[in-house]
Amino acid sequence: MLRFYKTDQQTKEIVKLEKPEVDCWIDMVAPTDEEITEVLNITKIDADLLTKMRDDDELPRVETSKTATLIVIDVPAVDDDADYVTYPIGIIVTNNNYVITVSPRRTAILRNFRKNLVRDFRTAKKTRFLIQIMNASAAEYLRVLENIYHKIEDREDALQKATKNEDLVDLLITEKTLVYFTTSLKENTLVLERVNKGVVLPLYEGDLDMLEDAIIENNQAIDMAGIYREIIQSMTETYATIVSNNQNNIMKFLAGVTIVLSIPTMISSFLGMNVQFGVIGTDPAAALIILIISIIVSIITAIVLKKKDLL
């Protein structure tokens, strides 16, 4: 998908263009070969800067060429299985006054820019646009981490009833997500620090404060991801212990029931042997007597086991 946007000089709002203009924003999502060729003809940048951004595994970095500067950051997203993942967004600032965003899939981060929901956004202010995207990325990480924390809290409520491996696997998947987030955030930090030095793109008045906010939020997201990961590790150990204890309790209960139920069988088998056993052997009510004895002994055994917490 290929779209062109530019800030209207009078209304200061973003408008969609039919054709690209100088100082416009070229928005590319999962671009086709034809769209890449069109953008290359317009901007005259190196083809590698665009084609490599088709890869979901591109690492955050800063790359410069004679025609443009590419800044890659990782942003959070939801995959087809409703699990959180990260994928790259490339921001390309060309030497002939175009700014290009290219990503292998849609992102909620850029949606606010298209809908005029970002304060002081101007397509002509390319450095500020870059910093605003980084700021939005850090804020999105914080929002997603908050959702993950609520998910962790929900899993805590199930600990007392945990008997299935699926409950433990769900926590492990969340922990893996936090590992990915931490790695991506740390790599984004390196990009932010390099931009902060002013050697990648020129920094103007007001940019430093905004960039500092992005760095602070990014570091806060790293800390939150680390804390939540430690919580999950602790919960996983507790989870495994509770599952094991629940299974032991079930086995203990079944063993107690087996003992109680085996008593009537033992008594019946013993008294049913082909030998004389006093008056019981000739009494017409022998079967009823044996049944009553078996029930009484079973009840007494069950009471004893219950007091010893074995049933």
FENNOR-V33629 format. One record per backbone hydrogen bond with DSSP energy under -1.0 kcal/mol. CO is the residue of the C=O (numbers start at 1). NH is the residue of the N-H. If there is no record, write none. Layout:
# FENNOR-V33629
co	nh
CO	NH
CO	NH
This chain:
# FENNOR-V33629
co	nh
1	29
3	27
4	17
5	25
6	15
8	12
13	8
15	6
21	24
24	99
25	5
26	101
27	3
28	103
32	36
33	37
34	38
35	39
36	40
37	41
38	42
39	43
40	44
47	50
47	51
48	52
50	53
51	54
52	55
55	58
61	72
63	70
67	95
68	65
69	93
70	63
71	91
72	61
73	89
75	87
77	85
79	82
83	79
85	77
87	75
89	73
90	102
91	71
92	100
93	69
94	97
97	23
98	94
99	26
100	92
101	28
102	90
103	30
110	114
111	115
112	117
113	116
118	121
124	126
125	129
126	130
127	131
128	132
129	133
130	134
131	135
132	136
133	137
134	138
135	139
136	140
137	141
138	142
139	143
140	144
141	145
142	146
143	147
144	148
145	149
146	150
147	151
148	152
149	153
150	154
151	155
152	156
153	157
156	159
159	162
165	169
166	170
167	171
168	172
169	173
170	174
171	175
172	176
173	177
174	178
175	179
176	180
177	181
178	182
179	183
180	184
181	185
182	186
183	187
184	188
185	189
186	190
187	191
188	192
189	193
190	194
191	195
192	196
195	198
204	207
206	210
207	211
208	212
209	213
210	214
211	215
212	216
213	217
214	218
215	219
216	220
217	221
218	222
219	223
220	224
221	225
222	226
223	227
224	228
225	229
226	230
227	231
228	232
229	233
230	234
231	235
232	236
233	237
234	238
235	239
236	240
237	241
238	242
239	243
240	244
241	245
242	246
243	247
244	248
245	249
246	250
247	251
248	252
249	253
250	254
251	255
252	256
253	257
254	258
255	259
256	260
257	261
258	262
262	266
263	267
264	268
265	269
266	270
267	271
268	272
273	275
279	283
283	286
285	289
286	290
287	291
288	292
289	293
290	294
291	295
292	296
293	297
294	298
295	299
296	300
297	301
298	302
299	303
300	304
301	305
302	306
303	307
304	308
305	310
306	309
